[in-house]
Amino acid sequence: MTGRLAAVNLGGVTEAEWAGDPSGRSGIDKRPVAGPVQIRFDGVAGDFIGERAVHGGPDQAVYAYAEEDAAWWATELGRTIGPGAFGENLTTYAVDVTGAVIGERWTVGSALLEVTKPRIPCTTFAGFWGVPDLIKRFTVRAAPGAYLRVLREGEVSAGDPVEVVARPAHGVTVGEMFRATTLEPELLPRLLDVPELPEQIQKKIRRRLGAARP
């Protein structure tokens, strides 16, 4: 299956009271850029990350959100929502991000990316949008976008194809994992069958389930 990149977005430094970082700085305000951007193992070149305790790192090197899901929010809130408004690096078109399987691999430009987990909304996100109940609404909507790790560094540009080149057989999707870890804990046992999950998440799930490490 092939979609495309609608935009590549980079964040500068934003100083605000709602920023989650102790320094009061955030990189959530991302804007589209022209031309190729380097995707590295540790993140996107030129993209500022404020609260590194919970953002960035190899398992969250890149964040993707679907243009179609952004359009739903624009209608829901009655406001214009442009690329990067969710803090995403990659705005996709015709890519089923919520339905992407954990461990699914995408070629984007010359980079190879692997879906790792959904994004969990935070107070910084709600403060940036100025919508106090956004976390609750975002959780109920359950279209969280996907974090990706970088398996092969490369360059990406708006308009590049996004091609799904591999998909694990376990079938656990970004949307299912999000629901399992938020409003539907009865789905948590399904996540034990996902070897591609980051190790710290696997440990957390086992603790929640009281399961012994295999």
C-alpha positions as CSV (number, residue, x, y, z in Angstrom):
1,M,0.0,0.0,0.0
2,T,1.3,3.4,-0.9
3,G,0.3,6.9,0.3
4,R,2.4,10.0,0.3
5,L,3.8,12.7,2.6
6,A,1.6,15.8,2.6
7,A,4.2,17.7,4.6
8,V,7.4,17.5,6.6
9,N,7.3,19.6,9.7
10,L,10.0,20.9,12.1
11,G,9.6,22.6,15.5
12,G,11.4,25.6,16.8
13,V,11.7,26.6,20.4
14,T,8.4,27.8,21.9
15,E,8.4,29.3,25.5
16,A,5.1,29.0,27.2
17,E,3.5,28.4,30.6
18,W,1.9,25.2,29.3
19,A,5.2,23.7,28.1
20,G,5.8,20.4,30.0
21,D,9.6,20.8,30.2
22,P,10.9,22.3,33.4
23,S,12.6,25.0,31.4
24,G,9.2,26.1,30.0
25,R,10.3,25.3,26.4
26,S,8.5,23.1,23.9
27,G,9.0,22.0,20.3
28,I,5.3,21.0,19.7
29,D,4.7,24.0,17.4
30,K,5.9,22.4,14.1
31,R,5.7,24.0,10.7
32,P,6.0,22.7,7.1
33,V,9.4,23.1,5.4
34,A,10.4,23.0,1.8
35,G,13.1,20.7,0.4
36,P,14.6,17.5,1.7
37,V,15.0,16.9,5.5
38,Q,17.4,14.4,7.0
39,I,15.9,11.6,9.1
40,R,18.4,10.3,11.6
41,F,18.4,7.4,14.0
42,D,17.9,9.8,16.9
43,G,15.3,12.0,15.2
44,V,14.7,14.6,12.5
45,A,17.4,17.0,11.7
46,G,16.5,20.6,12.7
47,D,13.6,19.6,15.0
48,F,13.7,20.9,18.5
49,I,12.6,18.5,21.3
50,G,11.9,20.1,24.7
51,E,11.0,17.5,27.2
52,R,13.4,14.7,26.4
53,A,12.3,12.6,29.4
54,V,9.1,11.7,27.5
55,H,9.8,12.8,23.9
56,G,12.3,11.7,21.3
57,G,14.8,8.8,21.6
58,P,15.2,5.9,19.2
59,D,11.7,4.5,19.7
60,Q,10.1,8.0,19.2
61,A,12.5,9.4,16.6
62,V,9.7,10.4,14.2
63,Y,6.0,11.1,14.7
64,A,3.4,10.7,12.0
65,Y,-0.2,12.0,11.8
66,A,-2.7,11.5,9.1
67,E,-4.0,14.5,7.2
68,E,-7.5,12.8,7.1
69,D,-7.6,12.7,10.9
70,A,-6.5,16.3,11.1
71,A,-9.4,17.2,8.8
72,W,-11.8,15.4,11.3
73,W,-10.5,17.6,14.1
74,A,-10.9,20.7,12.0
75,T,-14.5,20.0,11.5
76,E,-15.0,19.0,15.2
77,L,-13.5,22.2,16.5
78,G,-14.5,24.5,13.7
79,R,-11.0,25.8,13.1
80,T,-8.2,25.5,10.6
81,I,-5.7,22.8,11.4
82,G,-2.6,22.8,9.3
83,P,0.3,20.4,8.9
84,G,2.3,20.1,12.1
85,A,-0.5,21.2,14.4
86,F,-0.4,17.8,16.3
87,G,3.4,18.2,16.7
88,E,3.9,15.6,14.0
89,N,7.1,15.5,11.9
90,L,5.3,13.7,9.0
91,T,1.8,14.6,7.8
92,T,0.7,11.7,5.7
93,Y,-2.0,11.3,3.1
94,A,-3.8,8.1,2.1
95,V,-1.9,6.2,4.9
96,D,-3.9,4.3,7.5
97,V,-1.8,5.4,10.5
98,T,-4.4,4.3,13.1
99,G,-4.6,0.9,11.3
100,A,-0.8,0.5,11.0
101,V,0.4,-2.7,12.7
102,I,3.0,-2.3,15.4
103,G,6.3,-3.2,13.7
104,E,5.1,-2.3,10.3
105,R,7.8,-0.9,8.1
106,W,7.5,2.1,5.8
107,T,9.9,3.4,3.1
108,V,9.6,7.2,3.0
109,G,12.0,8.9,0.6
110,S,15.3,7.1,1.2
111,A,14.6,6.3,4.8
112,L,13.2,3.1,6.3
113,L,10.9,3.5,9.3
114,E,9.2,1.1,11.7
115,V,6.0,1.8,13.6
116,T,6.6,1.5,17.4
117,K,3.6,2.8,19.3
118,P,0.8,5.4,19.4
119,R,1.2,8.9,20.8
120,I,-0.4,9.5,24.3
121,P,-1.7,13.0,24.7
122,C,-0.3,15.3,27.3
123,T,-1.1,18.6,29.0
124,T,1.4,20.4,26.7
125,F,-0.7,19.4,23.7
126,A,-3.9,20.7,25.4
127,G,-2.2,23.9,26.3
128,F,-0.8,24.5,22.8
129,W,-4.3,24.1,21.3
130,G,-6.0,26.0,24.1
131,V,-8.6,23.3,24.5
132,P,-8.8,22.3,28.2
133,D,-10.6,19.0,27.6
134,L,-8.5,18.0,24.6
135,I,-6.8,15.0,26.3
136,K,-10.2,13.4,27.0
137,R,-11.5,14.1,23.6
138,F,-8.3,12.9,21.9
139,T,-8.4,9.7,23.9
140,V,-12.1,9.0,23.0
141,R,-11.4,9.7,19.3
142,A,-8.5,7.1,19.4
143,A,-6.7,8.3,16.3
144,P,-3.4,9.1,18.0
145,G,-0.9,9.0,15.2
146,A,2.2,6.8,15.3
147,Y,5.8,7.0,16.6
148,L,8.4,5.4,14.4
149,R,12.0,4.3,14.8
150,V,14.5,4.8,12.1
151,L,16.0,1.6,10.6
152,R,17.8,3.3,7.8
153,E,18.6,7.0,7.8
154,G,17.7,9.0,4.7
155,E,16.1,12.1,3.3
156,V,12.4,12.9,3.0
157,S,10.4,15.6,1.3
158,A,6.8,16.6,1.0
159,G,5.3,14.6,-1.9
160,D,7.4,11.5,-1.3
161,P,5.6,8.2,-1.5
162,V,5.0,6.3,1.8
163,E,5.0,2.6,1.1
164,V,4.2,-0.2,3.5
165,V,6.9,-2.8,2.8
166,A,6.4,-5.2,5.7
167,R,3.7,-6.0,8.2
168,P,3.9,-8.4,11.1
169,A,1.4,-11.2,11.4
170,H,0.3,-10.5,14.9
171,G,-2.0,-7.8,13.6
172,V,-2.0,-5.4,16.6
173,T,-2.5,-1.9,15.3
174,V,-1.6,1.5,16.6
175,G,-5.3,2.1,17.3
176,E,-5.7,-1.1,19.2
177,M,-2.6,-0.5,21.3
178,F,-3.9,3.0,22.1
179,R,-7.3,1.8,23.3
180,A,-5.6,-1.0,25.3
181,T,-3.4,1.4,27.2
182,T,-6.2,4.0,27.8
183,L,-9.9,3.1,27.9
184,E,-10.0,-0.6,27.1
185,P,-7.5,-2.4,29.4
186,E,-9.2,-5.7,28.5
187,L,-7.2,-5.5,25.3
188,L,-3.8,-5.5,27.1
189,P,-3.1,-9.3,26.8
190,R,-3.0,-8.8,23.0
191,L,0.1,-6.6,23.4
192,L,2.1,-9.5,24.9
193,D,2.2,-11.0,21.4
194,V,4.0,-8.0,20.0
195,P,7.8,-8.5,20.0
196,E,8.3,-5.2,18.2
197,L,7.1,-3.1,21.2
198,P,9.8,-1.1,23.0
199,E,11.2,-3.1,26.0
200,Q,10.1,-0.6,28.6
201,I,6.5,-0.8,27.3
202,Q,6.6,-4.6,27.4
203,K,7.7,-4.4,31.0
204,K,5.0,-2.0,31.9
205,I,2.3,-4.1,30.3
206,R,3.5,-7.2,32.2
207,R,3.4,-5.3,35.4
208,R,-0.2,-4.2,34.8
209,L,-1.2,-7.7,33.9
210,G,0.7,-9.3,36.7
211,A,2.3,-11.6,34.1
212,A,5.7,-13.2,34.6
213,R,8.4,-12.4,32.1
214,P,8.6,-15.3,29.6
